[in-house]
């Protein structure tokens, strides 16, 4: 039988995984890290990861719009 962690813990390891891979400067990894951190409620870290994705350059126009919208949503949302 597979031991599945509770829903709240399922993505908890992802930020460190993305951080470990970020040394290669993969813009998509930064975007993924931002999504993971955003889902965990770690807003400031998510904004920083999304900014790194933008700063890395090379995102497709659609992904750039997606990242910019995520950043705008994080800025607009009230702090927890």
C-alpha positions as CSV (number, residue, x, y, z in Angstrom):
1,X,0.0,0.0,0.0
2,X,1.3,3.5,-0.8
3,X,1.5,6.0,2.0
4,X,0.0,9.2,0.7
5,X,0.7,12.3,2.9
6,X,-2.1,14.5,3.9
7,X,-3.1,17.1,1.3
8,X,-1.5,20.0,3.1
9,X,1.9,18.2,3.0
10,X,1.9,16.9,-0.6
11,X,3.7,19.9,-2.1
12,X,5.8,20.8,1.0
13,X,9.0,19.3,-0.5
14,X,8.7,21.0,-3.9
15,X,10.2,24.4,-3.0
16,X,13.5,22.8,-1.9
17,X,13.4,20.6,-5.0
18,X,13.0,23.6,-7.3
19,X,15.7,25.5,-5.3
20,X,18.1,22.6,-5.8
21,X,17.5,22.7,-9.5
22,X,17.6,26.5,-9.8
23,X,21.4,26.7,-10.1
24,X,21.0,25.8,-13.7
25,X,19.0,29.0,-14.2
26,X,16.0,27.3,-15.8
27,X,13.3,29.9,-16.2
28,X,10.6,27.3,-16.1
29,X,11.9,25.9,-12.8
30,X,11.7,29.3,-11.3
31,X,8.1,29.6,-12.5
32,X,7.3,26.2,-11.1
33,X,8.9,27.1,-7.8
34,X,6.8,30.2,-7.7
35,X,3.6,28.2,-8.3
36,X,4.6,25.7,-5.5
37,X,5.4,28.5,-3.0
38,X,2.2,30.3,-3.9
39,X,0.2,27.2,-3.2
40,X,1.9,26.8,0.2
41,X,1.1,30.4,1.1
42,X,4.7,31.6,1.0
43,X,3.9,34.8,-0.8
44,X,7.2,36.7,-0.6
45,X,9.2,33.7,-1.7
46,X,6.7,33.0,-4.5
47,X,7.0,36.6,-5.8
48,X,10.8,36.3,-5.7
49,X,10.7,33.1,-7.7
50,X,8.3,34.5,-10.3
51,X,10.6,37.6,-10.6
52,X,13.6,35.3,-11.2
53,X,11.6,33.6,-13.9
54,X,11.0,36.9,-15.6
55,X,14.5,38.1,-15.1
56,X,15.9,34.9,-16.6
57,X,14.3,35.9,-19.9
58,X,13.2,33.6,-22.7
59,X,9.7,32.9,-21.4
60,X,7.1,32.5,-24.2
61,X,4.7,35.4,-24.4
62,X,1.9,33.3,-22.8
63,X,4.1,32.2,-19.9
64,X,5.3,35.7,-19.3
65,X,1.7,36.9,-19.1
66,X,0.9,34.1,-16.7
67,X,3.9,34.9,-14.4
68,X,3.0,38.6,-14.5
69,X,-0.6,37.9,-13.5
70,X,0.5,35.6,-10.7
71,X,2.8,38.4,-9.4
72,X,0.0,40.9,-9.6
73,X,-2.4,38.6,-7.7
74,X,0.2,38.1,-5.0
75,X,0.7,41.9,-4.7
76,X,-3.1,42.5,-4.6
77,X,-4.0,39.8,-2.1
78,X,-4.1,40.8,1.6
79,X,-1.2,39.5,3.7
80,X,-2.0,36.5,5.9
